[in-house]
């Protein structure tokens, strides 16, 4: 049996920009991606603290040390610059392996989006 469990979580970062005229995705600072064990093109769910939205997209690697958390495309109609979000990704794995798995969870500075 395979189950889906939490793989990665970036807890409470601030959206640094939102661009409606883009094909879609979220740009994340490379430091955030590495700390949370998230790779480019990985599917993520974005949880918006400000309005309760829960939306899926994929990750584009941003500049290391930039603090970038940029919402692109249609998501920019639901999430805005300055909103506080949580970014999560999940993984499928065998039940017994999942019991031992420890997710990567990071708590960046909410104002700068940088790892403390």
C-alpha positions as a Python dict, from the first residue, in 0.01 Angstrom:
ca = {
    (1, 'X'): (0, 0, 0),
    (2, 'X'): (122, 351, -87),
    (3, 'X'): (18, 657, 109),
    (4, 'X'): (68, 1028, 50),
    (5, 'X'): (246, 1214, 330),
    (6, 'X'): (398, 1555, 393),
    (7, 'X'): (742, 1577, 229),
    (8, 'X'): (831, 1946, 267),
    (9, 'X'): (694, 2259, 430),
    (10, 'X'): (798, 2624, 418),
    (11, 'X'): (603, 2774, 706),
    (12, 'X'): (490, 3138, 680),
    (13, 'X'): (666, 3339, 413),
    (14, 'X'): (552, 3666, 261),
    (15, 'X'): (464, 3693, -109),
    (16, 'X'): (724, 3934, -250),
    (17, 'X'): (549, 3988, -586),
    (18, 'X'): (256, 3865, -794),
    (19, 'X'): (249, 3866, -1176),
    (20, 'X'): (-79, 3788, -1348),
    (21, 'X'): (66, 3795, -1702),
    (22, 'X'): (273, 3479, -1669),
    (23, 'X'): (195, 3119, -1757),
    (24, 'X'): (187, 3006, -1395),
    (25, 'X'): (393, 2883, -1102),
    (26, 'X'): (568, 3012, -792),
    (27, 'X'): (926, 3138, -793),
    (28, 'X'): (1116, 3048, -475),
    (29, 'X'): (1455, 3162, -351),
    (30, 'X'): (1701, 2875, -406),
    (31, 'X'): (1794, 2886, -35),
    (32, 'X'): (1431, 2820, 62),
    (33, 'X'): (1408, 2536, -189),
    (34, 'X'): (1721, 2364, -59),
    (35, 'X'): (1627, 2408, 306),
    (36, 'X'): (1286, 2252, 242),
    (37, 'X'): (1414, 1982, 5),
    (38, 'X'): (1200, 2110, -285),
    (39, 'X'): (1321, 2089, -646),
    (40, 'X'): (1238, 2289, -956),
    (41, 'X'): (913, 2182, -1127),
    (42, 'X'): (793, 2003, -813),
    (43, 'X'): (421, 2030, -746),
    (44, 'X'): (340, 2233, -436),
    (45, 'X'): (26, 2341, -256),
    (46, 'X'): (11, 2700, -141),
    (47, 'X'): (-196, 2780, 168),
    (48, 'X'): (-281, 3149, 199),
    (49, 'X'): (-310, 3260, 563),
    (50, 'X'): (-477, 3590, 465),
    (51, 'X'): (-776, 3450, 275),
    (52, 'X'): (-784, 3073, 326),
    (53, 'X'): (-710, 2984, -39),
    (54, 'X'): (-545, 2650, -106),
    (55, 'X'): (-400, 2620, -459),
    (56, 'X'): (-160, 2392, -645),
    (57, 'X'): (118, 2494, -881),
    (58, 'X'): (481, 2408, -959),
    (59, 'X'): (810, 2562, -848),
    (60, 'X'): (1053, 2774, -1050),
    (61, 'X'): (1397, 2824, -898),
    (62, 'X'): (1467, 3185, -798),
    (63, 'X'): (1789, 3367, -723),
    (64, 'X'): (1974, 3243, -416),
    (65, 'X'): (1952, 3484, -122),
    (66, 'X'): (1687, 3700, -289),
    (67, 'X'): (1401, 3615, -55),
    (68, 'X'): (1183, 3574, -365),
    (69, 'X'): (840, 3420, -320),
    (70, 'X'): (669, 3527, -642),
    (71, 'X'): (320, 3417, -741),
    (72, 'X'): (264, 3394, -1118),
    (73, 'X'): (-28, 3344, -1355),
    (74, 'X'): (-386, 3278, -1246),
    (75, 'X'): (-284, 3238, -880),
    (76, 'X'): (-212, 3615, -881),
    (77, 'X'): (-590, 3667, -881),
    (78, 'X'): (-615, 3486, -544),
    (79, 'X'): (-283, 3569, -375),
    (80, 'X'): (-126, 3911, -345),
    (81, 'X'): (203, 4078, -260),
    (82, 'X'): (235, 4084, 117),
    (83, 'X'): (7, 3786, 183),
    (84, 'X'): (150, 3529, 425),
    (85, 'X'): (156, 3175, 287),
    (86, 'X'): (261, 2822, 374),
    (87, 'X'): (409, 2608, 95),
    (88, 'X'): (381, 2228, 120),
    (89, 'X'): (464, 1930, -96),
    (90, 'X'): (370, 1566, -54),
    (91, 'X'): (523, 1233, -152),
    (92, 'X'): (389, 885, -217),
    (93, 'X'): (568, 603, -42),
    (94, 'X'): (509, 259, 99),
    (95, 'X'): (322, 260, 430),
    (96, 'X'): (610, 114, 634),
    (97, 'X'): (861, 361, 487),
    (98, 'X'): (623, 649, 556),
    (99, 'X'): (614, 559, 927),
    (100, 'X'): (987, 638, 950),
    (101, 'X'): (999, 934, 711),
    (102, 'X'): (1071, 1281, 854),
    (103, 'X'): (955, 1579, 643),
    (104, 'X'): (1174, 1885, 581),
    (105, 'X'): (1010, 2177, 761),
    (106, 'X'): (1159, 2527, 762),
    (107, 'X'): (1056, 2844, 945),
    (108, 'X'): (1202, 3141, 754),
    (109, 'X'): (1190, 3502, 868),
    (110, 'X'): (838, 3611, 769),
    (111, 'X'): (944, 3962, 665),
    (112, 'X'): (1258, 3875, 464),
    (113, 'X'): (1177, 3514, 362),
    (114, 'X'): (1533, 3422, 453),
    (115, 'X'): (1647, 3127, 660),
    (116, 'X'): (1757, 3248, 1005),
}
